[in-house]
Amino acid sequence: MAAQFKLNIITPEKIFFDGETSRLIVRTTEGDLGILAHHTSLVSSLPSGPLQIMMEDGSFRAAALSSGILKVGGNKVSIIAHAVEWADEIDIEWAKRSEANARERLDTLKDKHQLDLAELKLKRALNRISVHSYNK
């Protein structure tokens, strides 16, 4: 069995994951990053994107991450995220409605701050829709 490392993922509402894994794939602002045991230390910003955790049986479990911070060091990985949701728990209809709402707001808003918020909402919705398909 491959060497493992401690993975802890928390959101403001809950501890999403607290356990061991041998592989993690996460999207950073610099691109997708694969992490194995004893990875070099780093800190990175995480945009909305997919997250894949190798489970004990060797399969990957996917989740939709909605922005956060990644810290790697001492054979431990910590992610503090705005929100995280397992692919198989995503309400795809709600995500599609959220996408449509964000697109509508982008077409009608003029205020820069409101446009930025609508763009973030759209990115989160598109990420959830994309990650939901990992479950199939």
C-alpha positions in Angstrom: 0.0 0.0 0.0 1.2 3.5 -0.8 2.5 5.8 1.9 -0.2 7.9 3.5 -0.6 11.3 4.9 -3.0 13.1 7.2 -5.7 15.2 5.3 -7.9 17.6 7.1 -10.6 19.7 5.2 -12.7 22.2 7.1 -15.3 24.7 6.3 -16.9 27.3 8.5 -19.8 24.9 9.1 -18.1 21.5 9.6 -15.1 19.2 9.4 -15.6 17.9 5.9 -12.8 15.3 5.9 -10.4 14.2 8.7 -8.4 11.1 7.9 -5.6 9.4 6.0 -5.1 9.2 2.2 -2.3 8.3 -0.1 -3.2 10.7 -2.9 -5.0 14.1 -3.3 -5.7 16.0 -6.5 -6.7 19.6 -6.0 -7.0 22.7 -8.3 -4.8 25.6 -7.2 -4.6 29.1 -8.8 -1.5 27.8 -10.6 -3.1 24.6 -11.9 -4.0 21.1 -10.8 -1.7 19.7 -8.2 -1.2 16.0 -7.2 -0.1 15.5 -3.6 1.5 12.3 -2.3 3.0 11.4 1.1 6.0 13.5 2.1 5.2 16.3 -0.5 7.3 19.4 -0.2 5.9 22.1 2.0 3.7 24.8 0.3 0.8 27.1 0.8 -1.5 27.9 -2.1 -4.8 29.7 -2.8 -7.6 27.5 -4.1 -10.2 28.7 -6.5 -13.6 27.0 -7.0 -12.6 23.6 -8.5 -12.6 19.9 -8.2 -11.0 18.0 -5.4 -10.3 14.2 -5.6 -9.3 12.1 -2.6 -8.0 8.5 -2.9 -10.0 6.4 -0.5 -8.8 3.3 1.3 -10.0 0.9 -1.4 -8.0 2.8 -4.1 -10.9 4.6 -5.6 -11.1 8.3 -5.8 -14.0 10.3 -4.3 -14.6 13.7 -5.9 -15.9 16.9 -4.3 -16.6 20.4 -5.4 -14.5 22.9 -3.5 -15.6 26.6 -3.4 -12.4 28.5 -2.8 -10.0 28.2 0.1 -6.4 27.8 1.2 -4.1 24.8 1.0 -1.2 24.1 3.4 1.1 21.2 2.9 3.9 20.3 5.4 5.1 17.6 7.8 3.3 14.9 5.9 0.0 16.7 6.6 -2.3 18.6 4.3 -4.9 21.1 5.6 -7.5 22.8 3.5 -9.7 25.6 4.8 -12.5 26.1 2.3 -15.5 28.3 2.0 -17.6 25.2 1.1 -17.0 21.6 0.0 -19.6 19.1 -1.2 -19.2 15.5 -2.3 -20.0 14.9 -6.0 -22.7 12.4 -5.1 -24.4 14.8 -2.7 -24.7 17.7 -5.2 -28.2 18.8 -6.0 -27.7 19.1 -9.7 -31.1 20.9 -10.3 -30.3 23.5 -7.7 -26.8 24.0 -9.3 -28.3 24.5 -12.7 -30.8 27.0 -11.4 -27.9 28.8 -9.7 -26.0 28.9 -12.9 -29.0 30.3 -14.8 -29.5 32.9 -12.1 -25.9 34.0 -12.1 -25.9 34.3 -15.9 -29.0 36.4 -15.8 -27.4 38.7 -13.2 -24.3 39.1 -15.3 -26.4 40.2 -18.2 -28.3 42.8 -16.2 -26.0 44.2 -13.5 -23.9 47.3 -13.9 -22.3 47.6 -10.4 -18.7 46.1 -10.4 -19.1 44.6 -7.0 -22.4 42.9 -7.9 -20.9 41.7 -11.2 -17.9 40.2 -9.3 -20.3 38.4 -6.9 -22.4 37.1 -9.8 -19.2 35.8 -11.6 -18.1 34.0 -8.5 -21.6 32.5 -8.1 -21.4 31.3 -11.8 -18.0 29.7 -11.3 -19.2 27.9 -8.2 -22.3 26.6 -10.0 -20.3 25.5 -13.0 -17.8 23.7 -10.7 -20.7 21.9 -8.9 -22.2 20.8 -12.2 -18.8 19.6 -13.5 -17.9 17.7 -10.4 -21.3 16.1 -10.2 -20.4 14.3 -13.4 -17.3 12.7 -11.7 -19.8 10.6 -9.8 -21.1 8.8 -12.9 
